[in-house]
Amino acid sequence: MNKLNGQWALWAVLGAALALTACGTGSSLESGGAESSPRPDTVGSLPGGGSENAAGLALPQDSRKPWEKLDAQGYVIPASGSEWLNAPAGGGRSASAINAQSDFVAGAQFDSSQGAVAIEGLAAQFSAPAGGRADAVYRIPMQGIQPGAASVDVNLHLNSSSGQLSQCWVGVAEWGKRAWEWKLAPEGQTRFSLAPRVAQGADYINDLGNLMIAVVAFDGARFDLVGLGVNEIGPADTTAPAAPSGLSASPVAGGLELQWIPVIAADLAGYRVYYSNSTFGSTAAPNVKQVPYLQGGSRHLLAPLTQTTVVRVTAVDLSGNESPLSEIASATPLPGSRPVLEVSTSIASGTFGAPATLTASGATLYDIDADGDGIFEITGDAAGIATIDTNQTGIIRPAVRASDGSAVAHGAVSLIIAANLPPVALLDASDNLVALWGDSPATVNLDASGSSDEDAGSLQFAFDGDGNGSFGADSAADNLDFDYFNRGSYLASVRVTDSAGLVGYASALVEARAFNGFEYKFLTTESSSANYMSTAFISGAPSMAMFNTNDGGQLFYARARDAEGLQWRTAFGIDLGMNTGQYPSLAEIKGNPAVAYYDSMNSSLKYIRANSSSGSLQSSWSNPPVPIVTMLNVATNTIILREVNGQPAIVYVNSGDSKLYYVRATGASGTGNLAGDWTMTPVELDTNAVSNGFGFEVVDGNPAVAYYKNSDAMYKRSIDSDGNLPADWSQVPFAVNGLDDVLPDNVSLAVVNGNPAVAYIDPSVPVVRYVRASNSTGATIADWPASVALPELQSPIFTHLAVVDGRPAIVTYSSIYGGSTQPVFIRARDADGNGWDRWMGVTPDNSPSFNFYRPVIVSGPASFGIASPSSSSIPIYFPADFK
């Protein structure tokens, strides 16, 4: 799941203040590297750095959801109700993170997520790929009150990369510093005291009165997040709880097993464990260390240790008040280390009475507390399997003590049981960023079909397209086309109701911007002459390959720093041979940028591909260029590179024999990086009078070309998805222009709303014409209707057809101001191209003149622009200007 751009999954029925009591006080885990752990309540250290950049997670933005109300201070009022928790026939378990006043957020109630974060009932399943991450951000309305303590219920599985127990990282948004405070959650239930940081001035509450918490899995980590709990800081509370008593320390392999008598205090947040290699009377004494989180129960495994260790424990309340130290306990750990214990449950979330099994592995014998009451009902069990009683609702926290001789490990898990699960609401917008063109609305499909209900009841959907809090009528329709007429940001929402009346909400952010013409940006390059160039969206940003005629002619590459193309990096050489890089064609091949081009010095067609997704660094182009075809003369601007059925493919014109050719890599790597990938003989597509104006695209899964020949716009499509053999191109090419004349060098091909479409210039008027096939293949001449004539222009030259914001658009080279000739742009009024707007100049009046070589549309997922060289051959990019 990758939910960006304001994707939310929230349930209004989840109470922000459930009536819950502490449960599972025997839950404990080893301290997870306690000898080198940082002090509690401080910023944790993330893998790779220790800042939010290491997590790749920016501090979230927050806004009021359409279904929410604000109090007099402008704070979000927490939703009320916990119908999902109510047990049948009355009665049942209630449990919270810390105590009855905990604000509880179920794991599935994330505000946004990235990576593999799946929903299982009320829990969330995190699964980070090797070297990657998965994360989710949780939003907890606090009505402006700072948190005193927080807790995490998480079921840790073995890391798929290391085979060790996974790590769960938790970040609390500190709005005063605009940064995350990161903490490690190594236990099934881990608690953190936030009150000391609040006392030092930390501000965890944003302008809407909300607390934001991030949960992150790194590099193969896998876990189930059952829920988060937060308690408000106590008002003017200065009374500390009593000191724990009865502390004992039993030596085990590589550590000490601690146990003490629980402290009875209504506002108890947990216990803090201090330890040293010598006796100490103060927590501030030299060499005193502490476990970097609060222990919720009265047992703890302190490991790894190697020397005699002195231990003392304190009790901490929700306001951060800390008790005196307990009496001293000390012992010397036994040789060895704890086993790698994994405890899992068959379900992390379920309904009343659902079958649930606990399984422990990694040791020889197991003591099991299956109901989380602090008592091991099963002892010395070799199987490590127990049935969990789910005939009460709430959170159940089973615990396990595993042993393998003198080696001991603790583990704990959580599962949440509900009388009826609320529906999981998911909403996807077909476009998160849309453009308003004149008076035409932007239509966005709001799709809630991914919503579900594990109770298998029927669902009703109600939509609020503009996010004003007014939902339409409930119906069985799970999607809606909504029109946006005015620019602005809209939090489109859906309300999903199940057959029991429980409700789920989800939102998707839609930003509507008004098209306001073009800007222009001279690329900062080392070249003053780049008259052959190709532009494409690469890894989310416009990028350019160009032939630098300086220094004997070389192939250069540049990529914008942003999706709009407003700022560009300096271009650099990627093939520094002599007189190489003419007529480049840039495309994304298997996720990385690649270029096909002509090396006139060696009379060869070449190919080079970067080893990174952006190619922004010169070191990313360390793969050597691959000669594909030698001993040929490529005609001017007659190379097009595309990915065809998972392999790079090139269409080119050999001016030596005036033939159009197709060649595709067949190597197992699918990247074309090696000379051995290009062993197929190029296929001849057509001959005689083939001009250098043509298009090459994948049409309904098969490669296809459109090109000029004998005053016609010809079309030909392979009958095979690879197109490697002459027999694949057995279809006889035919003209799609009817009785129209066609100007040489001016045929363009694109897939428009699923069907192939062609643009060309009819010189008899002159006028740009557009024709779109009536089906997805355009395989016969009967599939091509009469062309549509666009508004007249003065001597148009060249056409480039592309899809911009869901509609076909064309750029050509002409004059509409009666002045200098320049690129001009037009876009259709509908998705098929049946009606068109007026032509508009890409550059303002009195702008620099531009030569006619291929002004092209560069359309990406969030923006588009026009690329063209100037008369002085300096590359220029014209980003679309939206207001």
N, C-alpha and C positions, 0 to 999 in steps of 0.2 A: 504494500500500500504506500502510495506516495501522495500525501495530501498537502498541497501547497495552495498559495493564493487564497487564503482565507477559508480552507475547508474545516468545518467543525462537526463534531459528533457529540451532542449534549442531550441529556435527559432532564426535563424539568421536574420529573417525579422523584429524582434522587434528592433526598433531603440534605440540606447543608448542615443540619443539626440533628442527626439521628439520636434517638434515646438508646444509647449503647453502653454496655458495661465491659470492663476489662476482662479478657479471656485469654487463656494460653500463657499464663505467667511462667510456665516452665520452659517456654521456647528459648533456645539459645544456640549459638554457633561459635566456632572459634573466632578469635579476634582478627585473623587474617593479616599476619605480619605485624603484630603489635609492637615488636621491639623497635621498629623504625617508623611507627605511625606518627602522623602529625598530631598536634593538640586538637581537641574538639573545638567546634564552633569557629573554626578558621577555614579559609579557602582551601579546598582539597587540591590534589595534584592529578591532573588528567594525563592519560597516556599521550606522550608526544609534546608536552609543553606546559600545561597548567593554566591555560586561559580558555575563553570561550572559542577561540579560533581552533584550538586543538579538537574541540567537539564539532567544529564546522557548523555551529548553531548560533545564529544571531539572537540577541535579546528580542523577545517577541513584541509586536505591537498589539494593542488591545483596543477594542471598541465595544460599545453596547450591542448585544445581540437583539434582533428585532422582537423577540418574545420577552425580553427582559424589561423590568421597570427600575427606575432610580428613586432613591430616597431624597429627602430634602437637602442632603449634603452632596448629591450627585453621585452617590455610590450605588453599585448594582445591588439590588435586593436579592438575597439568596432564594432559590426555588425551595418550596416546601413540599412535604409529602414523601412517604416511603412505602407506597402501596405494594411495590415489588417485594418488600421484605416481610409483609404480613403472612404469618403461617396459617394454614388451614385449621379450622376448628379451634382457633384461639391458641394462645401460648406460643412458645418458641424461644430460641436463643436470640439474644441481641448482642452484638459485639461491635467495638469500634477500634480505631487505631490505638488510642491511649485511654480515654475514659468516656463517660456519658456525654461530655460536651464536645467531643471531637467533630469537626467538620470533615465528612468523609466523601471521597471522590473515588468511584470505581475505576479500575484500570482501563475499561473501555470508554471512559468518559473523557478522552483526551480532546484538547482544543485543536491541535494540529499534529501531524506526524510526517516523518520522512523515512524511507527505507521500509524494510520488512517488519511492519507492525500490524498484526492481524487481531481481530476481535473474536473472542470466545465467550459468548454470553456477556457477563459483566467484567470479564478479565481481558487483558491485552497480552498478546504473545509477541515478544521481541526476538528477532533472529538476525544478527549482524553477519554479513558475508566476511570472508577472510580479507583483512585489510580495509574493510568498510565499517559502516555504522548503521544503526537504526535508532531513531529517537522519537519521542513524543513530548508535547508540552501540555501541561495541565493548568487549568484556570480555576481558582477557588475564591469565590466571593467572600470577603471578610468584612465588608462594610466599613473599611477604613481602620480596623483594629489590627495592630501588629501581631504576628504569630509568636507564641512562646515556645512551642515545640512542634515537630513534625515527625511522622513515621511512614515507613514504606513496608507494605506486605508484598514480598516477591518470592517466587519459587525459582531458585537458581539451578540450571541444568549444566551439564558439562560443556565446556567451550569446544566448538567443532574444530577449531584450529589447534589448540594446545592440549586438549584432553583433561585440563584442570577445571575446577569449579569456576563458572563464569562470574564476572564482576558486573555489578549494576551501579552505574554512576548517576547521582542525583544532583541537579543544579537548582539552586533557589535564586530567583531574580532579585538582585539588589539594585533597586531603582535609583538610589542615591548615588551609586557609583556607575550606573549603567553597565553592569557586568553580572555574570553568574558567580555564585559561590558554589563550588563543586565539592561533593562529599561522596564517599564510597559506602555503599550499602551491602555489607558482606553477609548479612543474616536474613533468615526468612522474614523476621520482623525487626527492622532497624529503626532506632529512634535518634533524633537529633534535637539538641537544645538550641533554640535560636534566640532565646531571651538575652543571654550575655552580649550578643552582637547588637541587639536592639538597644541595650543599655549603653553601648559604645557609639550609638548614632546610626546604626544601619537602618535603612528604610526599605522594607520588603513589600510595601503596599503602593500600587500605582494610582493614577489619578481617578480610576473608577473604583478604588477601594479593594482591588483584587490582588491575590497572591498568585504568582506564576512559578510552577515547578517543572523542570525538564528531567526526563529519564532517558538515559543513553546507554546503548549496548555497543561495544567496540569489538572489531576484529574477531569474529566467530562466537561472540558471547550470545547465549540463549537463555531467556528467562520468561516467566509469566508474571506480569504485574497484576496483582489482585486488587490493590487499592492504595490510596494515599490518605493519611489523616493529618489534620492540623488542629491545634488548640490555640485559642487566643491567649495572649499574655494576661496574667491576672492583674486587675487594677489595684495599684498601691499595695501589693502584697510583699511584705518583707520578712515573713516568718518562714524559716527553713524547716523541712521535715526532720524527723528524728534520724539519728545515725543507724545504719543497719547493724544487726547483731548476729552472732553465731557464725561468723565467717570461717570457712574451712578451706584448705588447699590440699588436694590430693595429687601426688605426682603421677603423671602418665608419660608415655613416650613423646618427648619433644615439647612438653608443656605442663600446665597445672590445671586441674579441674576444680573450679571454685563453686561454692554454694553458701548461701546465707539465708537468714530468716527475713521474709518480706516485710517491708515497712508499710504500715497502714496509714495512708494519707489520701484524701479525696483528690488532691491536685498533683499527685505524684506523676512526674514525667518519665522517670527511670532511674537507673543506677550508673554511676561513673566508677570505673575500675582504674586504680592507680597502682603502680608497681615500680620496684627498684631492685638493685642488687645489694642494697644495704638498708638498714632500718631507717625510717623517716617519720617525722612528726608533723610535717606540713606538706601540702601539695606543691608548695613553691621551693621545696628543698632541692639541692643539686641532684641531677641524674634521676629525678622522678619522672616517669613516663605515664601516659594514660591512653586507654583505648579510645579511638577517635569517634566514638558514638556512644549513645546511652543504651544500656542493657535493659530490656523491658521486663525480663523475668529475674528469678533469684538464682540462676545458675549461669556459669560462663566457662568456656574453655579458653584459657589464655595460652596462646601459641603463635609462632614458634619461640621456644626458650631453650637455652643451653646451660644456664648457671642457676645457682640457688637464688630464688626470687622472693622478695617481700611484697605482700599485697595488702592493700586496704581499699575499702569501698565507701562511697558516699551515696546519698539519695538526693535527687534534684527534682524540684517542682516545676510547674509550668511557667513560672515567672523567673526561673533561673536561680532561685535560692537553693543553696547547697548545704547539706547537713554537715556536721562534724565527721571526721574520719571514723570508720569502724575500727575495731580492734585489729591487731596485726595477725596475719596468717602467712606462713612461709614454708617452702619446701624446695627440694631439688628435683628438676625434671629427670625422667628416665631417658636412657639413650633411645634414639630412633625418631620417627616422625609420625604424625597422624595420618591415617588412611585418607584417600580421596573419596569422600562420601557424597553420593548423589541421592537425594530424596525427591520423589516425584509423586504426583497424584494423577489418576486417570482423567480427572477433570479439574480445572481451576475454577469453574463456575458452573452452577447447575440449578435445577429447580428442586423443590421439596420432594424428598424421597428418591432422588436420582442415584443410581449405583455409583459408588466412588471407592477407589482402592488406592492405598498408599503402598509404594514400592521403594525400598532402600537397597542400595548396592554399594560395593566397595570394601566391605569388611566381612568378618566371620559371623559375629553375633550381633543382635539388635535388641535394644529395649525401645518399645514404641508406646508413645502417648497418643492414641488415635483420635481422641476428642479434644486435645489441647487444654486439659484442665490442670496440668502440672504433675499428673500422676502417671507413671508408666504402667499401663494395664498388662502389657506383654513384655516379658523379660527373657533374655537369653534365647531369642528366636533366631534360627539359622536361615529361615527363608526371607525374612525382611519384608513380608507382605502382610497387610492388615486391611480390614474393611472399615470404612469411615461411615459413621452414622449421620445421614443427612435428613433425618426426620425432624429437624429443627432448622429454622432459617437464621441467617446471619453469617458471620465469619467464623470458620473453624480453623484452628491453628495446630495441627498435629506436630509432634516433635519426636526425634529419634536420637538415641545415644548408641553409637556403633562402636564395637570393640574388636580388636584383632590382637589378642594377647594383651600386652601392656599399651598398645596403641589405641587411642580413643579419638573419636570425632563426634561432633554434635551437628545436627541438621534439623531444619524446620521448614514447613511449607504452610501455605494458606489456601483455602478455597472459600468461595462465597456462595451461599445457598439462598435462593429467593423463592417466594411462593409463586411468582409469575415474573418472567423476565420481560423488561420493557423492550420494545422494538429497537433495533439498531438502525438509526437513520443515517443515510449517506446521500450526499448531493454532489453531482458533478455538473459543471457548466460547460457547454460545448465550446465556449470561448470565455476566458477570464479577462481579456483585453480586447475591446471592440472599438471600431471607428465609426463615427457618424459622418455620413457623406451628404452634405446639403440637407434637404428635408427628409431624407429617407431614414427610417428607424433601423437600428441594429437588432436583429432577432437572435436571441440566444435560447438554446434548448436547455432547460433545467431538468436533469435526469436523476430521479431518485430510485431507479430500478435496482440499484445495489443494496437497498435497504432490506432488512430481514427481521424475522421474529422466530426465535428458537422454539417457542411454544406452538408453532405451526398454525397460528391463527391468521385470519384474513387481515389485510392492512388497508387503511384509508389514508389518502394523501391530500394535503392542502398546501398551496404554494403562496409565497409572498415574494414576488419578483423584484420589487423595488426596495425591500427591506424596511418598510415603514411600520411593520408590526401588524398589518392588516392582512390576514390570510384569507384565501378564497374558500369556497365550500369544500368539504371533504368529498372525495370520490375515489374510485378504484384506479383511476389513471395515474401512473407513476412518473409521468413526465409532462412538461408544459413548454410550449414556445412562447417566450415573453419578449415584447418589443420595447427597446429603450430609445426614447426620443431626445433626451437631453443628456449633456455630458455630466459626469460625476461618478462617484464610487457608490456602488449598490451592494448591500449584503443580502443577496437573494437567499431565501430560506424555504425549507419544507418542514411541515409538521406531519409526523407519521403516527397513526393511532392504531393500536392492535385491538383485537376483539374483546379484551378485558378492560379497555379504556385507558391503558397505559400509553404514554406519549413519548416519542423521541423527536429531537430537533436536529437539523443539520443546516449549514450555510455554505455558500460559495461566494467569494468576492468577485464582482463583475465591475470593471472600470470602463466607462464609455468616454472616449475622447473624440473631439471634433477635428477632422482633417483640415489643415490650414496651409497646404502647399508644401514646399520643400526648402530646406536649408542647403548650403553646400560647404563641403570640407575638402580643402586640398590636403591630400595625404602627406604626412611628413615622411619622406623617403630619402634614401641616399642617391636616388636617381632623379635626373631632370628630364628623362626621356623614357617613357614607358607606353609606347603606342599600341601594344598588344596586351590585353589584360582580360582576366576572367574573375568574376566575383560570385561568392556563394555564402550562405549561412553555415558557419562551422562552429559546432559546440555552442550554439546560442548567440553568436555574434557574426556580423558580416566580415568576410575575409577576402583577400585578393591575391591572385597570382599574376605576375606581370613580367614582361620582357624588358629588361633594362638595357637600352642600347649603349650605355656608357661602358667603358672598359672592355670593349669588344663584344658586348652582348651577353647577358646572363639571366637566369631565371630567379626572380625575387618573390618573396611572400610577405604579406602584412595582414594583421588581424586587428579589428577594433577592440577597444577596451570595454565596450558596452554593447548592449543589444541594439541600441538605436544607431550606432555608428557615429556618435558625436566626437569621440576621441579615438585616435588610432596610434598603434605602436609603430616604431620605426621599421621600415621594411629591411629585409636582409636576404642575402643570396642563399638559395637552396640547391642550385646547380651552377657552379662557378666556372664551367667549361667555356671555351671560346665560342661565341656566336651560337648560343644555345638558349632555348626557352621561348621561341617564337610560337604564337598562336596557342597560348596555354588554355587549358580547360580545367577548372578547379571543381572538385566534388568531394563529398564526404563518403569514404569507402570503409565499411566495417567500423564506423564510429570515429575514424581519423581522417584529416584532410589529405587529399592526394591530387596530383597534377599530371595530366597528359599533355605533351608538348612536342615541338619539332626542334631537332638539333640539326641546323643547316650545315654546320661544319662537317658532320659525319653522315648527313643525309639519312637520318633515322628518326623514327617515332619513338619517344621515350615516355617513361612513367616513373614517378617517385611518390612515396607515401610516408607521412610522418609517423613517428612511433608514440605520439601522444594525441589526445583527443582534440587539442586546440592548435598544436603546432606553433605556439607563440614564441618558443625559444629556438634559436638556430640549432642547438644541440638536439632538438626534437626531430631534425631531418638528417639523422646520421645514416639512415638506410641509403645505399648507393642507388643512383638512377639506373633503371632497367631499360636497355634497348629492346624494343618489341619488333619493329620492322625496320630493316635497313635497305639502303640503295633505293630510295624513293624521294620524290619531291612533293611535299605537302603544300596544297594550295592555301592562299592567305585565309586565315581564320576558318579553317575547316577541320577542326578537331573538337569533339565533344566526348566527355568522360561521364559515365553513369555507373551505378551499381546495378547489376542484372542478376537476379537469382543468387545473391550472396557473393558474387565475384565482380571485380571491375571489368568494364567493357568500354570499347572506344569505337566511334564511327569517325572516319576521316576521308578526305578526298586526295587521291594521288593525282597531282596535276600532270605527271608524266604520261599517264594513260587515260586521264579524264574519267576515272572510275570512282565510285563510292564504295567504301569497304567497311566491314564490321569485324572486330576481333575481340575475343573475351578470354580472360584468364581462366584456367582450369586447375590451378594448383590447390592442394589440400588445405593450405593456409587460408584461402579465400581472400587474400589481401593483395596479391599480385606483386609482392615485394621482391620475389626472386625471378631470375631469368627463366628458370624451369617452370614457372607458373604460366608462361606465355608460349606454349608449344603448339597451339592450334593455328592452322593456316588461316589467314584472314579470308572472310567470305565476301565475294563480290556481290554487291547489291544492285548496282545499275551502272550503265556506261553511257558515254557520249553526251556532251552538253550538260553534264552535271555541274551546277554552279556551286559557289561556296556559301550560299544561303540555305541552311537546312536545320532541322530539329531532330532530336533523338531523345526518346523517353521510354519508360516502361509503361505499356498500355495493357491494363487488365492482366498483369503478370508476365507479359511477353514483350520483348524489345520491339520498338517500332520507329520508323523514320518518316519525316516529311521533308521534301526537297524540291528545288526548282529544276525543271527540264523542259526545254522546247516551249517556253511561255506557259507552262502549266505548273500547278502545285501538286506534286505527286505524293502518294501515301503508300507505305508498305509495312506490313507487320509480320513478324515471325510466327509460325504456327507452333513453336516450341518455346518453353520458358528460358532456355539457354541461348538458342540461336547460333550454336557453334558450327553447324554444318550447312552447306549450300541447300540441302533438302529442307532445312528449317525455314528457308526464305523462298519457298516455291511459289508463294502467292505472286501473281502478276501485279506490278504496281499500277495504280490508276490515278487519274486526276480528280481532285476534290473541288476544283474551282469552277465547274460547269463551263459556261461560255465566257467567263471572265478571262482577261489577259492577266499575266503575272509578271511583275518586274523581277529581273534576276537579283540574286543575293538577298531575297526578302521573304523567305518562308520560315515560319516559326511554329513549333508544335508544343502543346501542353495538354495535360489531363485536367479537364474542367468538370467539376461535379461528377466525376466518375467516368466521363466519356472523353475520347480524344478530340481535340479542337486545333484548328490551324488558322493562322493569321498570315496575310500576304498583302501586297500592294498591287492594285489594278491601275496601270499607268494611263489607261485611256481616259480616266476622269480628271485627275488622279484621285484615288481614294483608298483608304485602308479597308480591307474586307476581313470578315471573320466567319468561320463556318465550324459547326460542332456536330459530330456524329450523333445519331439517334440512339446508339447503344454503346456498350462499354468497350467494344473491340474495333468498330468501324471497318470490319473485315471486307465489306463489299461496297461497290459504288452506290448501291441503293441505300446504304446507311447514312449517306451524306446529303443533307438538304441543300437548298439554295443558300448562298452566303448572305450575311448581313452587312450592309454598307455603313461604315462609320461616318461621322461628319467630315466634310471635305477639308483638306489641308493643302498648303502650297508646297508642291514638289516633295512629298514624303519619301524618305530613303530609309530602308531597313525597318524591320518590325521585330519586337521581342514580346512574346506572349507569356504571361505568368498569372498565377492566382494570387490575389491580394485580398486578405480578409474575407475569404470565401467566395470571391467573385473574380471573373477574368479581367485582366487589365493588359494594356498594351503601351509600350513606349516606342516612339519612332523619332526620326530626325527631320525637322521641318521648321517652318516659321509661322507663328500665329500673331506676331506683333507687327509684321511688316518690316522687321529689322533683321538682325542676324539670325542665321539658322541655328537651331538648338534642339535638345531633346524635348519632346512634348509627351504628355501622359494622358491616358483616358482609362476609365474603369466602367464596367457594366453596372446596370441598375439591378440585376438579378444574378442568381448563381449560375445560370446557363449561358448568359450573354445574349439574350433576346433583345434587350434594350440597353442603350449606352448613354452616359453623361456626355458633357462637352470636353473637348481637348483643353488642357491647361499647360502652360509653360513650366518646365522643371526649374529653369533659372529665371531670375527677375530681368526686367529691361536693362539694357546696357551692360549685361553680364559679359564675362569673357566668352569668346567664341569657342566652339568645340568642333573637333573633327567628327566625321560620320562613323567612325569605327564602333559599332556595336554598343550603343547605350542600352543597358539591360536593367531589368527590374530584379532586385534582390529581396525576396520575400521570406521572412523568418517567422517564428512563432509569436513574436510580440511586436514586430515592427517591419517596415520595409523601406527601401530606398532605391535610388537610381545610380548606376555607376557608369562613368564615361571618362575617356581621356580628354584633356583640353587640347586646344590647337597647338600648344607647346608640348603636348604629350605628357603633361603631369597628371597622374591619376586623380580624379575627383569623385567623391561620394556625396550624393544628395540624400540625406536622411529625411524621411517624411516628418513634417512638423505637425504635432497634435497638441491641441490646447485643452 
